[in-house]
């Protein structure tokens, strides 16, 4: 296989798609956060990188993350440390059960 063919194969097999939710100027949301995250988790095949300021206890997201782990998806989370930032009164340790936290790569 030539270098060009190898590079093309890598580009084909490696897909990085940023996903974010933001409000329109009117205050309406362009995309709903929970369905967007659930779709992203469900479609993950090898790796999943989630970067989030706020982490809430949403049972459907916990279930989806556990299902992804069952599919051998490597999951990395980059999250805010609310205790240090003093911006929100909860964090990932309160939002996710221990058995899920033990299987994730978490970066603060």
N, C-alpha and C positions, 0 to 999 in steps of 0.2 A: 504494500500500500504506500502510495506517495505521501509526501508531507501535505500537499493540497487536499488529497482525499481524506487523510486523517483529520485535518482541520475542519473539513466540511462535515464529516461524520460527528465530530465533537459538537459543532454548532447545532446539528440536527438533534442530537441526543440530550443536549444540555439546554434547558429552558428556564430562564429566570423572568418571572413576571411580577413586578411590584403591584400590590393591591393596597388601596387606601380608601377611606371614606371621608368625605368633606362636605360641609353644608354649602348649599348655594347661597347667594347673597340674600335671598328672601328668607333663609333659615331652614328651608326644606333640604333634606339630605339627598345627594345624588345617588348614593348606594347605602343600603342598610348594612350596618356593621356585622351583625350576627349572621345573616344569610351569606354574606360575602366570605366571612371567615370559615363557615361550615363548608361552603363550596370549595374553597382553597384546600382545606384539610382533606376533604373527600377525594380530591383529584391528585393529591400528593402520592408519588410513586416511590421515590427514593429518599429525598430530603425535604425538610420544611423548615424555613427560618421565619419566625414570627417576632416582630419588633413592636412593642406596645408600651405606651405610657401607663395606661390603666388596665388592670386585669380584674375582671369580675367573675363571680361564681355563676356560670351559666352551664347547667347540667348537660345540655346538648353539645356544647363545645368540649366539655370533659369527655363525654362518650365518644365524640368524633376523634379526639386526640388518642384515646385508648384504642380505638379501632385502627387508626393509622399505625400505632405502635405494633399492633397485631399483624399488620401488613409489612412489618420491618422497615417502616419509614423512620429515618433519623430525624428527630425533632429538636431544634434549638430555639430557645426563647431568649430575647433580649428585653429586659423589663426594667422599669424604674424601681428604685428602692424607696417606697413611700415614707418609711420611717426616717430615713436620712433627709429626703427632700421636703418632708413635712407639707406635702401638697394634697395628698389624698389619704383617707383614714384606713386604708386596707391595702393589701398587696397579694402577691402570688401565693404566699404561704397560707393566707386565709381563703383564697379563691379555689385552689386545687387540692384534692385529697393527697395524702402522703404517698400512696401507692402510685399515683401518676407522677408526682414530683421526682420520685426516685428514678424514673425512667427517662427523664428529660435532661438535656444540657441547658442549664440556665446561666445566663450572663447578666450581671447588673451593671 
